[in-house]
Amino acid sequence: MVGDSTAEVIGRGLAAWGTDSGRLRVTALTSSGCATHSGTRLRVREGYEFAPNGCPELFPSAARVAREEAVDAIVVFIGSSQLADWEYPGRSGWLSIPDAGVRQGYDGALRAALATLDEADVPILWADVPTPEWDLEVFGEMLGGPMPGSGDVVMNDPERAAILNGLDRRIIGAHPTAALLPWAEHLAGPDGTISKDVRPDGLHVDEEKVDELAEAWLEDLLDGAYDAVVARAGGSLRPPEAHTWAAPGVSSPG
């Protein structure tokens, strides 16, 4: 699993469930605040700015570890920080995903990320991004202190999320070794909203709830997307029988 702080929480919960159930083994490489098209600094709200670390190395490191560990799939949870305001080299001011130049930069960065992850020769399962409802007061309580800045969280914007997910659908949907996971749809309840019990601060899933999600639908979602990519790839990936997570009708080794 590779991604930002949302991936870190989901990865820990999924790793614990996988160990307890014996169904899954998870290695997670994450870096808080990273985005596929990261700039030099991001702004969450007025007075809350920071420069995330290690973003350029995130996808290359994931591809390397995936090869070393002979994983069955790479699962990507990233994108919430892409909805923030960013400073980009060579451009002035704070920019965000509705900007045409940022969208063009994201297009190129996403294609490059997919090409890098393809070096692992396994399916890439990339989750879409629910619109954040990030409550920094709740998040501060979770961390033990108030968060900087004041005013609205710029990431909590349905328009920005829709633009990002539209780009992902177009690019990932056309990539032969990748599938876009409908994470947001499954995370929401029947009324289309995500419960505070599941996402207490409006951004990060409760780690203690991940096992329930895995049992209810997440394992099936990953499994189905994996099978779809293997079938669509038409032999361009490492053969399914070489995986422990085998497609239907293929015997798993051991």
C-alpha positions in Angstrom: 0.0 0.0 0.0 1.3 3.4 -0.9 0.0 6.9 -0.3 -0.6 9.7 2.2 -1.7 9.8 5.8 -5.1 8.2 4.9 -3.1 5.2 3.5 -1.1 5.0 6.7 -4.2 4.6 8.8 -5.9 2.2 6.4 -2.7 0.2 6.0 -2.2 -0.3 9.7 -5.8 -1.4 10.1 -5.7 -3.7 7.1 -2.3 -5.2 8.2 -3.8 -6.0 11.6 -6.9 -7.6 10.1 -4.8 -9.5 7.6 -2.6 -11.0 10.3 -5.6 -11.9 12.5 -7.6 -13.4 9.7 -4.6 -15.0 7.8 -6.0 -13.6 4.6 -3.6 -10.8 3.8 -0.1 -9.3 4.3 0.4 -5.6 4.0 3.5 -3.5 3.6 2.8 0.2 3.6 4.9 3.1 2.3 3.3 6.4 3.2 4.2 10.1 3.6 1.7 12.6 5.2 0.7 15.4 2.9 2.1 14.0 -0.3 0.1 14.2 -3.5 0.6 12.7 -6.9 1.4 16.2 -8.2 3.1 17.7 -5.2 4.5 21.2 -5.2 6.9 22.8 -2.7 4.3 23.7 0.0 0.6 23.2 0.6 -2.0 25.2 2.4 -4.8 23.5 4.3 -6.3 26.8 5.5 -5.1 30.3 6.3 -2.1 30.0 8.7 -1.8 26.2 8.2 0.9 25.6 5.7 3.7 22.9 5.4 6.1 21.2 3.1 5.6 17.4 2.9 8.7 15.2 2.9 9.7 12.5 0.5 7.0 12.9 -2.1 9.3 12.4 -5.2 10.6 9.1 -3.8 7.2 7.7 -2.8 6.2 5.9 -6.0 9.7 4.8 -7.0 10.2 3.3 -3.4 6.8 1.6 -3.7 7.8 0.0 -7.0 11.1 -1.2 -5.6 9.7 -2.7 -2.4 6.9 -4.3 -4.5 9.5 -6.0 -6.6 11.6 -7.1 -3.6 8.7 -8.5 -1.8 7.0 -10.1 -4.8 3.7 -8.6 -3.9 0.4 -9.5 -5.6 -0.8 -5.9 -6.0 -0.1 -2.3 -5.3 -2.9 -0.5 -3.6 -2.8 3.3 -3.7 -4.7 5.7 -1.3 -3.6 9.2 -2.1 -5.2 12.5 -3.3 -6.8 14.3 -0.3 -3.8 16.7 -0.2 -4.1 17.2 -3.9 -7.2 19.1 -3.1 -5.3 21.7 -1.0 -3.7 24.9 -2.3 -0.1 24.4 -3.5 2.9 26.4 -4.4 4.6 25.1 -7.5 8.0 26.0 -8.9 7.9 28.6 -11.6 4.4 29.8 -10.8 3.3 32.5 -8.3 0.7 32.3 -5.6 -1.4 29.5 -4.3 -2.8 27.2 -6.9 -5.3 24.3 -6.8 -6.7 21.5 -9.0 -9.3 23.7 -10.8 -6.4 25.6 -12.4 -5.7 24.4 -15.9 -2.0 24.3 -15.4 -2.3 22.3 -12.2 -4.6 19.9 -14.0 -2.1 19.5 -16.8 0.7 18.9 -14.3 -1.5 16.3 -12.5 -2.1 14.5 -15.8 1.6 14.1 -16.4 2.4 13.2 -12.8 -0.3 10.5 -12.7 0.9 9.0 -15.9 4.4 9.0 -14.7 3.4 7.4 -11.3 1.5 4.6 -13.1 4.5 4.0 -15.4 6.8 3.8 -12.3 4.5 1.4 -10.5 4.2 -0.7 -13.6 7.9 -1.7 -13.0 6.6 -4.1 -10.3 4.6 -6.0 -12.9 1.5 -6.4 -10.8 -2.0 -4.9 -10.8 -2.3 -1.3 -9.5 -5.5 -0.7 -7.5 -6.0 3.1 -7.1 -8.7 4.3 -4.8 -10.8 7.4 -5.6 -11.0 10.2 -3.2 -14.1 11.0 -1.0 -14.7 14.7 -0.5 -13.0 15.6 2.7 -15.0 17.1 5.6 -11.8 17.6 7.6 -12.6 19.0 11.1 -9.3 20.3 12.4 -10.6 20.8 15.8 -11.4 17.0 16.1 -8.1 16.2 14.4 -6.2 18.4 17.0 -7.9 16.6 19.8 -6.8 13.3 18.4 -3.2 14.6 18.2 -3.3 16.2 21.6 -3.2 19.9 20.6 -4.8 22.6 18.5 -4.0 22.8 14.8 -2.6 26.1 13.4 -4.5 28.6 11.4 -8.1 29.6 11.1 -11.0 29.6 8.6 -12.3 27.1 6.2 -10.3 24.0 5.1 -9.8 24.4 1.4 -9.7 20.7 0.8 -13.4 20.3 1.9 -14.6 21.2 -1.6 -16.8 18.9 -3.6 -15.8 20.6 -6.9 -12.1 20.0 -6.3 -12.8 16.3 -5.5 -15.0 15.9 -8.6 -12.2 17.4 -10.8 -9.6 15.1 -9.3 -11.7 12.0 -9.5 -12.6 12.8 -13.1 -9.0 13.0 -14.1 -8.4 9.7 -12.3 -11.3 8.0 -14.1 -10.0 9.1 -17.5 -6.3 8.2 -17.0 -6.5 5.2 -14.7 -9.5 3.8 -16.5 -7.5 3.7 -19.8 -4.4 2.2 -18.2 -4.1 -1.5 -19.0 -2.7 -2.6 -15.6 -4.7 -0.4 -13.3 -8.2 -0.1 -11.9 -9.9 2.7 -10.0 -11.4 1.5 -6.8 -14.8 3.0 -5.9 -13.7 3.6 -2.3 -15.8 6.8 -1.8 -19.0 5.1 -2.9 -18.5 2.1 -0.6 -17.3 4.2 2.4 -20.6 6.2 2.3 -23.8 5.0 3.9 -27.1 4.6 2.1 -27.7 8.4 2.4 -24.5 9.1 0.6 -22.7 10.5 3.6 -19.7 9.1 5.5 -20.4 8.4 9.2 -18.4 10.1 11.8 -18.0 6.7 13.4 -16.1 5.6 10.3 -14.2 8.9 9.6 -14.1 10.8 13.0 -12.2 13.8 11.8 -13.8 13.9 8.4 -10.6 12.8 6.6 -9.0 9.7 8.2 -10.8 6.4 8.6 -10.9 5.1 12.1 -8.1 2.4 12.2 -10.3 0.3 14.5 -13.0 0.2 11.9 -10.9 -1.1 9.0 -11.4 -4.7 10.0 -15.2 -4.2 9.8 -14.8 -2.6 6.3 -12.5 -5.5 5.2 -15.0 -8.1 6.3 -18.0 -6.3 4.9 -16.7 -5.2 1.4 -13.1 -4.0 1.2 -11.5 -7.4 0.6 -14.1 -8.2 -2.1 -13.5 -4.8 -3.7 -9.8 -5.3 -3.9 -10.2 -8.9 -5.0 -12.6 -8.0 -7.8 -10.5 -5.2 -9.0 -7.4 -7.4 -9.0 -9.2 -10.1 -11.1 -10.4 -7.5 -13.6 -6.9 -6.1 -14.2 -5.4 -9.5 -14.6 -8.1 -10.5 -17.1 -7.8 -7.2 -19.0 -4.0 -7.2 -19.1 -4.0 -10.2 -21.4 -0.7 -11.8 -20.2 1.3 -8.6 -20.0 1.5 -9.0 -16.2 3.3 -11.7 -14.2 1.2 -14.8 -14.5 -1.6 -15.1 -11.9 -0.3 -18.6 -10.8 2.9 -16.9 -9.6 0.8 -14.9 -7.1 -0.5 -15.9 -3.8 -3.6 -13.8 -4.5 -4.8 -15.8 -7.5 -7.6 -15.0 -9.8 -10.7 -17.3 -9.7 -10.0 -20.8 -11.0 -6.2 -20.4 -10.5 -4.7 -22.5 -7.7 -2.6 -20.5 -5.3 0.9 -21.9 -4.5 1.3 -23.4 -1.1 
